[in-house]
Amino acid sequence: MIVAANKVVKMHYSVLDNNKNTIDNSFDGEPLVFIVGTGYLIPGLENALLGKEAGDTFSVTVEPEQGYGERHDDLMQAVPKSMFEGMEIEVGMQFRATTDDGDQSVMIIEIQDEDVIVDGNHPLSGITLHFDVEVLEVRDATEEELAHGHVHGEGGCGHSH
């Protein structure tokens, strides 16, 4: 069966940055399982999967515009340290912040004397990604999976909708 919209794909992958640093790797763990066309994968990787089938292996380079987007300096800002009063904060912590554009994830990237520098960019924005992929299985998504927008394990998805 060929990878196309509304198919369930089970695959292993590794992803590296331009400096050959491993960002993520599923080969030593559980494979990734998802429905094609639900927005689960970044566009560059999903497009590279289309037309493949179980047993295929391939490599693909995904530029930022087809990955997590370019970095935007205006998504970084200093906020008063007093906003975190009573909390043990450290670089790398992530929070949901209410902004003029709605809720957004931000990460603490620097702690100064009176300010905390937060970044609303995705941690992988602006980075060219290099994927190695092995397609393990391709099947039709069930009507229930399509209605819910995600893959179900044996016996259903395990939560109520």
Residue pairs with C-beta under 8 A, 6 or more apart in sequence:
1 7
1 53
1 54
1 138
1 139
1 140
2 51
2 52
2 53
2 138
3 9
3 36
3 49
3 50
3 51
3 52
3 53
3 135
3 138
4 36
4 50
4 51
5 36
5 37
6 35
6 36
6 37
6 140
6 141
6 146
7 35
7 36
7 138
7 139
7 140
7 141
8 33
8 34
8 35
8 36
8 137
8 138
8 139
8 140
8 141
8 145
8 151
9 32
9 33
9 34
9 35
9 36
9 49
9 135
9 137
9 138
10 31
10 32
10 33
10 135
10 136
10 137
10 138
11 26
11 31
11 32
11 33
11 49
11 133
11 134
11 135
11 136
12 26
12 27
12 31
12 32
12 133
12 134
12 136
13 24
13 25
13 26
13 27
13 32
13 45
13 131
13 132
13 133
13 134
14 22
14 24
14 25
14 26
14 27
14 131
14 132
15 22
15 23
15 24
15 25
15 129
15 130
15 131
16 22
16 23
16 129
16 130
17 23
17 127
17 128
17 129
17 130
18 127
18 128
18 130
23 124
23 129
26 32
27 134
31 136
33 151
34 40
34 41
34 150
34 151
35 141
35 145
35 146
35 149
35 150
35 151
36 46
36 49
36 50
37 46
38 149
38 150
40 150
41 49
42 62
42 66
42 67
42 68
42 129
43 66
43 67
44 60
44 62
44 63
44 66
44 67
44 129
45 60
45 62
45 67
45 129
45 131
45 133
47 66
48 58
48 60
48 62
48 131
48 133
49 133
49 135
52 58
52 135
52 138
53 135
53 138
54 135
54 136
54 137
54 138
55 135
56 134
56 135
57 132
57 133
57 134
57 135
58 132
58 133
59 130
59 131
59 132
59 133
60 130
60 131
60 133
61 128
61 129
61 130
61 131
62 128
62 129
62 130
62 131
63 128
64 70
64 71
64 125
64 126
64 127
64 128
67 124
67 125
67 127
67 128
67 129
68 122
68 123
68 124
68 125
68 126
68 127
69 121
69 122
69 125
69 126
70 125
70 126
71 121
71 125
71 126
72 120
72 121
72 125
75 119
75 120
75 121
76 109
76 117
76 118
76 119
76 120
76 121
77 117
77 118
78 112
78 115
78 116
78 117
78 118
79 115
79 116
79 118
80 114
80 115
80 116
81 111
81 112
81 113
81 114
81 115
81 116
83 116
84 116
89 108
89 111
89 116
90 108
90 111
91 108
91 109
91 110
91 111
92 107
92 108
93 107
93 108
94 105
94 106
94 107
94 108
95 105
95 106
95 107
95 108
95 118
96 103
96 104
96 105
96 106
97 103
97 104
97 105
97 106
97 118
97 120
99 120
104 120
105 120
106 118
106 119
106 120
107 118
107 119
107 123
108 116
108 117
108 118
109 117
109 118
109 119
110 116
110 117
111 117
141 151
142 152
144 152
144 156
144 157
145 151
145 152
145 157
148 157
148 161
150 157
152 158
